[in-house]
């Protein structure tokens, strides 16, 4: 009976484990490079912050338009005498019968000729262009970083695959060496040497496996995924062989689409517009206005001795009076007489900033040209390394086959097979590194040229 219960428990645990593994596999997010870029451009905090900046600038542009609209203001005031007031009339101090005063005003104003407001509208358009360009720059930078992170994962996975294949070769070699030693056909040294080579690979493989997890976590951070999200990267570095063959299309380039240059151009336009706004401070402004007022006064009952006796005192009644102050409309002209002198220093400062920005743009353009040429040279070097590594990998593969055949027929020694295995592994790792170097250099060129896939 106990044995039956134990069997049932074991079966239940195995079913639960299988279901858990199936659930984990179904939750795993499988990504290609286009998938990673799509998620990054929608979920990355960098992109979301840039989009919020565009919204903020748009609200600022809307507020600038509101300044051109008529403005209507209402004011009201009420005051009550807590202590009786007094006044002087005909040399006599007399109390004031007023108990409260109230007034309400409605004022309408409309800018008829205010050049600075019209110029500020053009400035808000430039602010929006700059915000959009900065958002575009954020996306290009994010695309470059995600692409490089994706290639880093592929490099770690392909390196792990290469080392794992080398480990399998070492295990097979150790099995043969051990079998030969037990049959008296080989030396114990060959068996020990093969076992040492096999075990030396295990720490490296574990380190590379850990590197894969770190590369995936970095990629998750870049594209805005949860760190705990299971992730699988589809593909291999060898899927990009066609990209390496088509590198000549980038030979003729222009850096005019570089986002940093475009931002400097917009900033120059902003300074020129700011100079125009400063010049408008010399011009007169004309504003139309209309005001309507309504007033109320309250007084208490009292006797006023306006004349000396025997003249009777003047009797006042308690009352409240409300009356209109009328509707007034007109225009207000403001001519800045001293503006031609007060703004000249600010205009000189702005012109100096424009000159500084022009020098900065020229220097940046030269720097970008150097960086692009350097990246293109890195692409050339990496492409040549890829071709050389391919040939070297083919030779190492052939050499490993020959060494293994010689050892199996008794014509070779264990050391030849071990050296051939190490050379094959190193050739494959060098090929992976050369491909990644080319892809990273190509991604840098696209970033410098302002090219994007969105």
C-alpha positions as a Markdown table, in Angstrom:
| # | Residue | x | y | z |
|---|---|---|---|---|
| 1 | Unk | 0.0 | 0.0 | 0.0 |
| 2 | Unk | 2.8 | 2.4 | 0.9 |
| 3 | Unk | 4.5 | 1.6 | -2.4 |
| 4 | Unk | 1.4 | 2.4 | -4.3 |
| 5 | Unk | 1.0 | 5.8 | -2.5 |
| 6 | Unk | 4.7 | 6.6 | -3.3 |
| 7 | Unk | 4.2 | 5.8 | -7.0 |
| 8 | Unk | 1.1 | 8.0 | -7.2 |
| 9 | Unk | 3.0 | 10.9 | -5.5 |
| 10 | Unk | 5.9 | 10.5 | -7.9 |
| 11 | Unk | 3.6 | 10.5 | -10.9 |
| 12 | Unk | 1.8 | 13.6 | -9.6 |
| 13 | Unk | 5.1 | 15.4 | -9.1 |
| 14 | Unk | 6.3 | 14.6 | -12.6 |
| 15 | Unk | 3.1 | 15.8 | -14.1 |
| 16 | Unk | 3.3 | 19.1 | -12.1 |
| 17 | Unk | 6.9 | 19.6 | -13.2 |
| 18 | Unk | 6.0 | 19.0 | -16.8 |
| 19 | Unk | 3.2 | 21.5 | -16.6 |
| 20 | Unk | 5.4 | 24.1 | -14.9 |
| 21 | Unk | 8.0 | 23.7 | -17.7 |
| 22 | Unk | 5.4 | 24.0 | -20.4 |
| 23 | Unk | 4.0 | 27.2 | -18.7 |
| 24 | Unk | 7.5 | 28.7 | -18.5 |
| 25 | Unk | 8.1 | 27.9 | -22.2 |
| 26 | Unk | 4.8 | 29.5 | -23.1 |
| 27 | Unk | 5.7 | 32.6 | -21.2 |
| 28 | Unk | 9.1 | 33.0 | -22.8 |
| 29 | Unk | 9.3 | 36.0 | -25.1 |
| 30 | Unk | 11.1 | 35.1 | -28.4 |
| 31 | Unk | 12.7 | 38.1 | -30.1 |
| 32 | Unk | 14.3 | 39.0 | -33.3 |
| 33 | Unk | 16.2 | 42.3 | -33.9 |
| 34 | Unk | 13.1 | 44.0 | -35.5 |
| 35 | Unk | 10.9 | 42.8 | -32.6 |
| 36 | Unk | 13.4 | 44.2 | -30.0 |
| 37 | Unk | 13.5 | 47.5 | -31.8 |
| 38 | Unk | 9.7 | 47.7 | -32.0 |
| 39 | Unk | 9.3 | 47.0 | -28.3 |
| 40 | Unk | 12.1 | 49.5 | -27.4 |
| 41 | Unk | 10.5 | 52.3 | -29.5 |
| 42 | Unk | 7.2 | 51.9 | -27.7 |
| 43 | Unk | 8.3 | 50.8 | -24.1 |
| 44 | Unk | 11.7 | 52.4 | -23.5 |
| 45 | Unk | 11.7 | 55.2 | -20.8 |
| 46 | Unk | 14.0 | 57.2 | -23.1 |
| 47 | Unk | 11.3 | 57.4 | -25.8 |
| 48 | Unk | 8.5 | 58.0 | -23.4 |
| 49 | Unk | 10.3 | 61.0 | -21.9 |
| 50 | Unk | 11.0 | 62.4 | -25.4 |
| 51 | Unk | 7.3 | 62.1 | -26.3 |
| 52 | Unk | 6.3 | 63.8 | -23.0 |
| 53 | Unk | 8.6 | 66.7 | -24.0 |
| 54 | Unk | 6.9 | 67.1 | -27.3 |
| 55 | Unk | 3.5 | 67.3 | -25.5 |
| 56 | Unk | 4.9 | 69.9 | -23.1 |
| 57 | Unk | 6.2 | 72.1 | -26.0 |
| 58 | Unk | 2.8 | 71.7 | -27.8 |
| 59 | Unk | 1.0 | 73.1 | -24.7 |
| 60 | Unk | 3.5 | 76.0 | -24.7 |
| 61 | Unk | 2.7 | 76.6 | -28.4 |
| 62 | Unk | -1.1 | 76.7 | -27.6 |
| 63 | Unk | -0.5 | 79.2 | -24.8 |
| 64 | Unk | 1.3 | 81.5 | -27.2 |
| 65 | Unk | -1.7 | 81.5 | -29.5 |
| 66 | Unk | -3.9 | 82.4 | -26.5 |
| 67 | Unk | -1.9 | 85.6 | -26.0 |
| 68 | Unk | -3.3 | 86.8 | -29.4 |
| 69 | Unk | -6.9 | 86.3 | -28.4 |
| 70 | Unk | -9.0 | 88.9 | -26.7 |
| 71 | Unk | -8.7 | 88.8 | -22.9 |
| 72 | Unk | -11.6 | 89.5 | -20.6 |
| 73 | Unk | -11.0 | 90.2 | -17.0 |
| 74 | Unk | -13.5 | 90.8 | -14.2 |
| 75 | Unk | -12.7 | 92.6 | -10.9 |
| 76 | Unk | -14.9 | 93.3 | -7.9 |
| 77 | Unk | -14.2 | 95.2 | -4.7 |
| 78 | Unk | -16.2 | 95.7 | -1.5 |
| 79 | Unk | -15.2 | 97.8 | 1.5 |
| 80 | Unk | -17.1 | 98.5 | 4.7 |
| 81 | Unk | -16.4 | 101.2 | 7.3 |
| 82 | Unk | -15.8 | 99.6 | 10.7 |
| 83 | Unk | -15.1 | 103.0 | 12.2 |
| 84 | Unk | -16.9 | 106.1 | 11.2 |
| 85 | Unk | -15.0 | 108.2 | 8.7 |
| 86 | Unk | -14.6 | 111.9 | 8.7 |
| 87 | Unk | -14.0 | 114.7 | 6.2 |
| 88 | Unk | -13.3 | 118.4 | 6.2 |
| 89 | Unk | -15.7 | 120.8 | 4.6 |
| 90 | Unk | -15.7 | 124.6 | 4.8 |
| 91 | Unk | -13.2 | 124.4 | 7.7 |
| 92 | Unk | -15.3 | 122.0 | 9.7 |
| 93 | Unk | -14.6 | 118.3 | 10.5 |
| 94 | Unk | -17.8 | 116.3 | 9.8 |
| 95 | Unk | -18.6 | 112.6 | 9.9 |
| 96 | Unk | -19.1 | 110.7 | 6.7 |
| 97 | Unk | -22.5 | 108.9 | 6.4 |
| 98 | Unk | -21.0 | 106.3 | 4.0 |
| 99 | Unk | -21.2 | 102.7 | 5.4 |
| 100 | Unk | -19.8 | 100.7 | 2.4 |
| 101 | Unk | -18.6 | 101.1 | -1.1 |
| 102 | Unk | -18.6 | 98.4 | -3.8 |
| 103 | Unk | -17.5 | 98.4 | -7.4 |
| 104 | Unk | -17.3 | 95.8 | -10.2 |
| 105 | Unk | -15.4 | 96.2 | -13.5 |
| 106 | Unk | -15.3 | 94.2 | -16.7 |
| 107 | Unk | -12.3 | 94.9 | -18.9 |
| 108 | Unk | -11.8 | 93.6 | -22.5 |
| 109 | Unk | -8.4 | 94.0 | -24.2 |
| 110 | Unk | -7.2 | 93.0 | -27.7 |
| 111 | Unk | -3.7 | 93.3 | -29.0 |
| 112 | Unk | -4.0 | 95.1 | -32.4 |
| 113 | Unk | -0.3 | 95.6 | -33.3 |
| 114 | Unk | 2.2 | 93.7 | -31.0 |
| 115 | Unk | 5.0 | 92.5 | -33.3 |
| 116 | Unk | 6.7 | 90.6 | -30.4 |
| 117 | Unk | 3.7 | 88.3 | -30.0 |
| 118 | Unk | 3.7 | 87.3 | -33.7 |
| 119 | Unk | 7.4 | 86.6 | -33.6 |
| 120 | Unk | 6.9 | 84.5 | -30.5 |
| 121 | Unk | 4.6 | 82.3 | -32.4 |
| 122 | Unk | 7.3 | 81.5 | -34.9 |
| 123 | Unk | 9.6 | 80.8 | -31.9 |
| 124 | Unk | 7.1 | 78.2 | -30.6 |
| 125 | Unk | 7.2 | 76.4 | -34.0 |
| 126 | Unk | 11.0 | 76.2 | -33.7 |
| 127 | Unk | 10.6 | 74.9 | -30.2 |
| 128 | Unk | 8.4 | 72.1 | -31.5 |
| 129 | Unk | 10.8 | 71.3 | -34.3 |
| 130 | Unk | 13.7 | 71.0 | -31.7 |
| 131 | Unk | 11.6 | 68.8 | -29.5 |
| 132 | Unk | 10.7 | 66.5 | -32.4 |
| 133 | Unk | 14.3 | 66.4 | -33.5 |
| 134 | Unk | 15.5 | 65.5 | -30.0 |
| 135 | Unk | 12.9 | 62.8 | -29.8 |
| 136 | Unk | 14.2 | 61.5 | -33.2 |
| 137 | Unk | 17.8 | 61.6 | -31.8 |
| 138 | Unk | 16.7 | 59.6 | -28.7 |
| 139 | Unk | 15.2 | 57.0 | -31.0 |
| 140 | Unk | 18.3 | 56.8 | -33.1 |
| 141 | Unk | 20.5 | 56.5 | -30.0 |
| 142 | Unk | 18.2 | 53.8 | -28.6 |
| 143 | Unk | 18.2 | 51.9 | -31.9 |
| 144 | Unk | 22.0 | 51.9 | -31.8 |
| 145 | Unk | 22.2 | 50.7 | -28.2 |
| 146 | Unk | 19.5 | 48.0 | -28.6 |
| 147 | Unk | 21.1 | 46.8 | -31.8 |
| 148 | Unk | 24.5 | 46.5 | -30.1 |
| 149 | Unk | 23.0 | 44.8 | -27.1 |
| 150 | Unk | 21.2 | 42.3 | -29.4 |
| 151 | Unk | 24.5 | 41.6 | -31.2 |
| 152 | Unk | 26.1 | 41.1 | -27.8 |
| 153 | Unk | 23.5 | 38.4 | -26.9 |
| 154 | Unk | 24.1 | 36.7 | -30.2 |
| 155 | Unk | 27.9 | 36.7 | -29.7 |
| 156 | Unk | 27.5 | 35.2 | -26.2 |
| 157 | Unk | 25.1 | 32.5 | -27.5 |
| 158 | Unk | 27.3 | 31.6 | -30.5 |
| 159 | Unk | 30.4 | 31.5 | -28.3 |
| 160 | Unk | 28.5 | 29.2 | -25.9 |
| 161 | Unk | 27.5 | 27.0 | -28.8 |
| 162 | Unk | 31.1 | 26.9 | -30.1 |
| 163 | Unk | 32.5 | 26.0 | -26.6 |
| 164 | Unk | 29.8 | 23.4 | -26.1 |
| 165 | Unk | 30.7 | 21.8 | -29.4 |
| 166 | Unk | 34.3 | 21.8 | -28.3 |
| 167 | Unk | 33.4 | 20.2 | -25.0 |
| 168 | Unk | 31.5 | 17.5 | -26.8 |
| 169 | Unk | 34.6 | 16.9 | -29.0 |
| 170 | Unk | 36.8 | 16.8 | -25.8 |
| 171 | Unk | 34.4 | 14.3 | -24.2 |
| 172 | Unk | 34.6 | 12.0 | -27.3 |
| 173 | Unk | 38.3 | 12.3 | -27.4 |
| 174 | Unk | 38.5 | 11.5 | -23.7 |
| 175 | Unk | 36.3 | 8.5 | -24.2 |
| 176 | Unk | 38.5 | 7.2 | -26.9 |
| 177 | Unk | 41.7 | 7.8 | -25.0 |
| 178 | Unk | 40.3 | 6.1 | -21.9 |
| 179 | Unk | 39.2 | 3.1 | -23.9 |
| 180 | Unk | 42.6 | 2.8 | -25.6 |
| 181 | Unk | 44.3 | 3.0 | -22.2 |
| 182 | Unk | 42.1 | 0.3 | -20.7 |
| 183 | Unk | 42.8 | -1.9 | -23.7 |
| 184 | Unk | 46.5 | -1.3 | -23.5 |
| 185 | Unk | 46.6 | 0.5 | -26.8 |
| 186 | Unk | 47.3 | 3.9 | -25.4 |
| 187 | Unk | 49.2 | 5.6 | -22.6 |
| 188 | Unk | 47.7 | 6.8 | -19.4 |
| 189 | Unk | 49.1 | 10.2 | -20.1 |
| 190 | Unk | 46.9 | 10.6 | -23.2 |
| 191 | Unk | 43.8 | 9.7 | -21.1 |
| 192 | Unk | 44.8 | 12.2 | -18.3 |
| 193 | Unk | 45.6 | 14.9 | -20.9 |
| 194 | Unk | 42.2 | 14.4 | -22.6 |
| 195 | Unk | 40.4 | 14.6 | -19.2 |
| 196 | Unk | 42.2 | 17.7 | -18.2 |
| 197 | Unk | 41.3 | 19.4 | -21.5 |
| 198 | Unk | 37.7 | 18.4 | -21.1 |
| 199 | Unk | 37.5 | 19.8 | -17.5 |
| 200 | Unk | 39.3 | 23.0 | -18.4 |
| 201 | Unk | 36.4 | 23.9 | -20.7 |
| 202 | Unk | 33.7 | 23.6 | -18.1 |
| 203 | Unk | 34.5 | 26.8 | -16.1 |
| 204 | Unk | 34.7 | 28.7 | -19.3 |
| 205 | Unk | 31.3 | 27.4 | -20.5 |
| 206 | Unk | 29.7 | 28.3 | -17.2 |
| 207 | Unk | 31.2 | 31.8 | -17.4 |
| 208 | Unk | 29.9 | 32.2 | -21.0 |
| 209 | Unk | 26.5 | 31.0 | -19.8 |
| 210 | Unk | 26.4 | 33.6 | -17.1 |
| 211 | Unk | 27.5 | 36.2 | -19.7 |
| 212 | Unk | 24.4 | 35.2 | -21.8 |
| 213 | Unk | 22.1 | 36.0 | -18.9 |
| 214 | Unk | 23.8 | 39.3 | -18.2 |
| 215 | Unk | 23.6 | 40.3 | -21.9 |
| 216 | Unk | 19.9 | 39.4 | -21.9 |
| 217 | Unk | 19.3 | 41.5 | -18.8 |
| 218 | Unk | 21.0 | 44.4 | -20.3 |
| 219 | Unk | 18.9 | 44.0 | -23.4 |
| 220 | Unk | 15.7 | 43.9 | -21.3 |
| 221 | Unk | 16.6 | 47.1 | -19.6 |
| 222 | Unk | 17.3 | 48.8 | -23.0 |
| 223 | Unk | 13.9 | 47.8 | -24.5 |
| 224 | Unk | 11.9 | 48.4 | -21.3 |
| 225 | Unk | 11.1 | 44.8 | -20.3 |
| 226 | Unk | 10.8 | 43.4 | -16.8 |
| 227 | Unk | 14.0 | 41.9 | -15.7 |
| 228 | Unk | 12.2 | 38.7 | -14.7 |
| 229 | Unk | 10.6 | 38.3 | -18.1 |
| 230 | Unk | 11.9 | 35.0 | -19.7 |
| 231 | Unk | 13.6 | 35.9 | -23.0 |
| 232 | Unk | 14.9 | 33.9 | -25.9 |
| 233 | Unk | 16.9 | 35.5 | -28.8 |
| 234 | Unk | 16.3 | 33.9 | -32.2 |
| 235 | Unk | 19.0 | 33.8 | -34.8 |
| 236 | Unk | 22.8 | 33.6 | -35.1 |
| 237 | Unk | 25.6 | 35.8 | -36.2 |
| 238 | Unk | 25.9 | 33.9 | -39.4 |
| 239 | Unk | 22.5 | 35.2 | -40.4 |
| 240 | Unk | 24.2 | 38.5 | -41.2 |
| 241 | Unk | 26.6 | 37.3 | -43.9 |
| 242 | Unk | 24.7 | 39.2 | -46.6 |
| 243 | Unk | 25.0 | 42.4 | -44.6 |
| 244 | Unk | 28.7 | 42.1 | -44.6 |
| 245 | Unk | 28.7 | 41.6 | -48.4 |
| 246 | Unk | 26.6 | 44.8 | -49.0 |
| 247 | Unk | 28.8 | 47.2 | -47.0 |
| 248 | Unk | 30.0 | 49.1 | -50.1 |
| 249 | Unk | 26.6 | 51.0 | -50.2 |
| 250 | Unk | 27.8 | 53.3 | -47.3 |
| 251 | Unk | 31.0 | 54.5 | -49.1 |
| 252 | Unk | 29.3 | 57.8 | -50.3 |
| 253 | Unk | 27.9 | 59.5 | -47.3 |
| 254 | Unk | 26.7 | 62.8 | -46.0 |
| 255 | Unk | 26.4 | 63.8 | -42.3 |
| 256 | Unk | 23.7 | 66.5 | -43.0 |
| 257 | Unk | 21.1 | 64.2 | -41.5 |
| 258 | Unk | 23.0 | 63.7 | -38.3 |
| 259 | Unk | 20.6 | 64.6 | -35.4 |
| 260 | Unk | 23.2 | 66.7 | -33.6 |
| 261 | Unk | 23.8 | 68.9 | -36.7 |
| 262 | Unk | 20.1 | 69.2 | -37.2 |
| 263 | Unk | 19.6 | 70.3 | -33.6 |
| 264 | Unk | 22.3 | 72.9 | -34.0 |
| 265 | Unk | 20.6 | 74.2 | -37.2 |
| 266 | Unk | 17.3 | 74.6 | -35.3 |
| 267 | Unk | 19.1 | 76.3 | -32.4 |
| 268 | Unk | 20.6 | 78.8 | -34.8 |
| 269 | Unk | 17.1 | 79.5 | -36.2 |
| 270 | Unk | 15.9 | 80.0 | -32.6 |
| 271 | Unk | 18.7 | 82.6 | -32.0 |
| 272 | Unk | 17.9 | 84.4 | -35.2 |
| 273 | Unk | 14.3 | 84.5 | -34.2 |
| 274 | Unk | 15.2 | 85.7 | -30.8 |
| 275 | Unk | 17.2 | 88.5 | -32.5 |
| 276 | Unk | 14.1 | 89.4 | -34.4 |
| 277 | Unk | 12.0 | 89.5 | -31.2 |
| 278 | Unk | 14.6 | 91.8 | -29.6 |
| 279 | Unk | 14.4 | 94.2 | -32.6 |
| 280 | Unk | 10.6 | 94.3 | -32.3 |
| 281 | Unk | 11.1 | 95.9 | -28.9 |
| 282 | Unk | 11.8 | 99.1 | -30.7 |
| 283 | Unk | 8.5 | 99.2 | -32.5 |
| 284 | Unk | 5.3 | 100.8 | -31.1 |
| 285 | Unk | 2.5 | 98.6 | -29.8 |
| 286 | Unk | -1.2 | 99.2 | -30.2 |
| 287 | Unk | -3.8 | 97.6 | -27.9 |
| 288 | Unk | -7.5 | 98.1 | -27.9 |
| 289 | Unk | -9.6 | 98.0 | -24.7 |
| 290 | Unk | -13.1 | 98.4 | -23.4 |
| 291 | Unk | -14.2 | 98.8 | -19.7 |
| 292 | Unk | -17.6 | 98.7 | -18.1 |
| 293 | Unk | -18.0 | 99.6 | -14.4 |
| 294 | Unk | -20.8 | 99.3 | -11.9 |
| 295 | Unk | -20.6 | 100.9 | -8.4 |
| 296 | Unk | -22.6 | 100.8 | -5.2 |
| 297 | Unk | -22.6 | 103.1 | -2.1 |
| 298 | Unk | -24.4 | 102.7 | 1.2 |
| 299 | Unk | -25.1 | 105.5 | 3.8 |
| 300 | Unk | -26.7 | 105.6 | 7.2 |
| 301 | Unk | -29.2 | 108.0 | 8.7 |
| 302 | Unk | -27.6 | 111.0 | 10.5 |
| 303 | Unk | -27.7 | 114.8 | 11.0 |
| 304 | Unk | -25.1 | 116.9 | 9.3 |
| 305 | Unk | -24.4 | 120.4 | 10.8 |
| 306 | Unk | -23.2 | 122.0 | 7.6 |
| 307 | Unk | -24.1 | 125.6 | 8.8 |
| 308 | Unk | -23.7 | 127.3 | 12.2 |
| 309 | Unk | -26.7 | 127.8 | 14.4 |
| 310 | Unk | -29.4 | 128.9 | 14.2 |
| 311 | Unk | -29.4 | 127.1 | 10.8 |
| 312 | Unk | -31.1 | 123.7 | 11.1 |
| 313 | Unk | -29.0 | 120.5 | 10.6 |
| 314 | Unk | -29.2 | 118.6 | 7.4 |
| 315 | Unk | -30.9 | 115.2 | 7.8 |
| 316 | Unk | -29.6 | 112.3 | 5.7 |
| 317 | Unk | -31.6 | 109.1 | 5.1 |
| 318 | Unk | -30.3 | 105.5 | 5.2 |
| 319 | Unk | -30.1 | 104.2 | 1.7 |
| 320 | Unk | -28.1 | 102.1 | -0.8 |
| 321 | Unk | -27.4 | 103.4 | -4.3 |
| 322 | Unk | -26.2 | 101.3 | -7.3 |
| 323 | Unk | -25.3 | 102.9 | -10.6 |
| 324 | Unk | -23.3 | 102.3 | -13.7 |
| 325 | Unk | -20.1 | 104.1 | -14.5 |
| 326 | Unk | -20.6 | 103.6 | -18.2 |
| 327 | Unk | -18.9 | 101.8 | -21.0 |
| 328 | Unk | -15.5 | 103.1 | -22.1 |
| 329 | Unk | -13.7 | 101.9 | -25.2 |
| 330 | Unk | -10.4 | 103.1 | -26.7 |
| 331 | Unk | -6.9 | 102.3 | -27.9 |
| 332 | Unk | -3.6 | 102.5 | -26.1 |
| 333 | Unk | -0.4 | 103.3 | -28.1 |
| 334 | Unk | 3.0 | 102.6 | -26.5 |
| 335 | Unk | 6.1 | 104.0 | -28.2 |
| 336 | Unk | 9.4 | 102.8 | -26.6 |
| 337 | Unk | 11.5 | 105.9 | -27.0 |
| 338 | Unk | 14.6 | 104.5 | -25.2 |
| 339 | Unk | 14.2 | 100.9 | -26.7 |
| 340 | Unk | 16.7 | 101.6 | -29.4 |
| 341 | Unk | 19.4 | 102.0 | -26.8 |
| 342 | Unk | 18.4 | 99.5 | -24.1 |
| 343 | Unk | 18.2 | 96.5 | -26.5 |
| 344 | Unk | 21.4 | 97.1 | -28.5 |
| 345 | Unk | 23.6 | 95.3 | -26.0 |
| 346 | Unk | 21.2 | 92.3 | -25.9 |
| 347 | Unk | 21.2 | 92.2 | -29.7 |
| 348 | Unk | 25.0 | 92.1 | -29.8 |
| 349 | Unk | 25.0 | 89.2 | -27.3 |
| 350 | Unk | 22.6 | 87.3 | -29.5 |
| 351 | Unk | 24.7 | 87.9 | -32.7 |
| 352 | Unk | 27.7 | 86.7 | -30.8 |
| 353 | Unk | 25.9 | 83.5 | -29.8 |
| 354 | Unk | 24.9 | 82.9 | -33.5 |
| 355 | Unk | 28.6 | 83.2 | -34.5 |
| 356 | Unk | 29.6 | 80.8 | -31.7 |
| 357 | Unk | 27.0 | 78.3 | -32.9 |
| 358 | Unk | 28.2 | 78.5 | -36.4 |
| 359 | Unk | 31.8 | 77.7 | -35.3 |
| 360 | Unk | 30.5 | 74.9 | -33.1 |
| 361 | Unk | 28.5 | 73.4 | -36.1 |
| 362 | Unk | 31.5 | 73.5 | -38.4 |
| 363 | Unk | 33.7 | 71.8 | -35.8 |
| 364 | Unk | 31.0 | 69.2 | -35.2 |
| 365 | Unk | 30.6 | 68.5 | -38.9 |
| 366 | Unk | 34.4 | 67.9 | -39.2 |
| 367 | Unk | 34.3 | 65.6 | -36.1 |
| 368 | Unk | 31.4 | 63.6 | -37.5 |
| 369 | Unk | 33.2 | 63.2 | -40.9 |
| 370 | Unk | 36.2 | 61.8 | -39.0 |
| 371 | Unk | 34.1 | 59.5 | -36.9 |
| 372 | Unk | 32.2 | 58.2 | -39.9 |
| 373 | Unk | 35.4 | 57.5 | -41.8 |
| 374 | Unk | 36.9 | 55.8 | -38.8 |
| 375 | Unk | 33.8 | 53.6 | -38.5 |
| 376 | Unk | 33.9 | 52.8 | -42.2 |
| 377 | Unk | 37.6 | 51.8 | -41.8 |
| 378 | Unk | 36.6 | 49.6 | -38.9 |
| 379 | Unk | 34.0 | 48.0 | -41.1 |
| 380 | Unk | 36.6 | 47.3 | -43.8 |
| 381 | Unk | 39.0 | 45.9 | -41.2 |
| 382 | Unk | 36.2 | 43.7 | -39.7 |
| 383 | Unk | 35.1 | 42.5 | -43.1 |
| 384 | Unk | 38.6 | 41.5 | -44.0 |
| 385 | Unk | 38.9 | 39.8 | -40.6 |
| 386 | Unk | 35.6 | 37.9 | -41.3 |
| 387 | Unk | 37.0 | 36.6 | -44.6 |
| 388 | Unk | 40.3 | 35.6 | -43.1 |
| 389 | Unk | 38.5 | 34.0 | -40.1 |
| 390 | Unk | 36.3 | 32.0 | -42.5 |
| 391 | Unk | 39.3 | 30.7 | -44.3 |
| 392 | Unk | 41.1 | 30.0 | -41.0 |
| 393 | Unk | 38.0 | 28.2 | -39.6 |
| 394 | Unk | 37.9 | 26.0 | -42.7 |
| 395 | Unk | 41.5 | 25.1 | -42.4 |
| 396 | Unk | 41.2 | 24.5 | -38.7 |
| 397 | Unk | 38.2 | 22.2 | -39.4 |
| 398 | Unk | 40.2 | 20.3 | -42.0 |
| 399 | Unk | 43.2 | 20.1 | -39.7 |
| 400 | Unk | 41.1 | 18.7 | -36.9 |
| 401 | Unk | 39.6 | 16.0 | -39.1 |
| 402 | Unk | 43.1 | 15.0 | -40.2 |
| 403 | Unk | 44.5 | 15.0 | -36.7 |
| 404 | Unk | 41.6 | 12.9 | -35.4 |
| 405 | Unk | 41.9 | 10.4 | -38.3 |
| 406 | Unk | 45.7 | 10.1 | -37.7 |
| 407 | Unk | 45.0 | 9.5 | -34.0 |
| 408 | Unk | 42.3 | 6.9 | -34.7 |
| 409 | Unk | 44.6 | 5.0 | -37.0 |
| 410 | Unk | 47.5 | 5.1 | -34.6 |
| 411 | Unk | 49.7 | 7.4 | -36.8 |
| 412 | Unk | 49.1 | 10.5 | -34.6 |
| 413 | Unk | 49.4 | 11.4 | -31.0 |
| 414 | Unk | 46.9 | 13.0 | -28.5 |
| 415 | Unk | 48.8 | 16.3 | -28.5 |
| 416 | Unk | 48.1 | 16.8 | -32.2 |
| 417 | Unk | 44.3 | 16.3 | -31.7 |
| 418 | Unk | 44.3 | 18.6 | -28.7 |
| 419 | Unk | 46.1 | 21.4 | -30.6 |
| 420 | Unk | 43.8 | 20.9 | -33.6 |
| 421 | Unk | 40.7 | 21.1 | -31.3 |
| 422 | Unk | 42.0 | 24.3 | -29.6 |
| 423 | Unk | 42.8 | 25.9 | -33.0 |
| 424 | Unk | 39.3 | 25.0 | -34.3 |
| 425 | Unk | 37.6 | 26.5 | -31.2 |
| 426 | Unk | 39.8 | 29.7 | -31.4 |
| 427 | Unk | 39.1 | 30.1 | -35.1 |
| 428 | Unk | 35.3 | 29.8 | -34.6 |
| 429 | Unk | 35.4 | 32.3 | -31.7 |
| 430 | Unk | 37.5 | 34.7 | -33.8 |
| 431 | Unk | 35.0 | 34.5 | -36.6 |
| 432 | Unk | 32.2 | 35.3 | -34.2 |
| 433 | Unk | 34.1 | 38.3 | -32.8 |
| 434 | Unk | 34.9 | 39.6 | -36.3 |
| 435 | Unk | 31.2 | 39.5 | -37.4 |
| 436 | Unk | 30.1 | 41.4 | -34.3 |
| 437 | Unk | 32.9 | 44.0 | -34.8 |
| 438 | Unk | 31.6 | 44.6 | -38.4 |
| 439 | Unk | 27.9 | 44.8 | -37.2 |
| 440 | Unk | 28.7 | 47.2 | -34.4 |
| 441 | Unk | 30.8 | 49.4 | -36.8 |
| 442 | Unk | 27.9 | 49.4 | -39.3 |
| 443 | Unk | 25.4 | 50.4 | -36.5 |
| 444 | Unk | 27.7 | 53.2 | -35.5 |
| 445 | Unk | 27.9 | 54.5 | -39.1 |
| 446 | Unk | 24.1 | 54.4 | -39.3 |
| 447 | Unk | 23.8 | 56.4 | -36.0 |
| 448 | Unk | 26.3 | 59.0 | -37.2 |
| 449 | Unk | 24.5 | 59.4 | -40.5 |
| 450 | Unk | 21.1 | 59.8 | -38.8 |
| 451 | Unk | 19.7 | 56.7 | -40.5 |
| 452 | Unk | 16.8 | 54.9 | -38.7 |
| 453 | Unk | 14.6 | 52.0 | -39.5 |
| 454 | Unk | 11.4 | 53.7 | -38.1 |
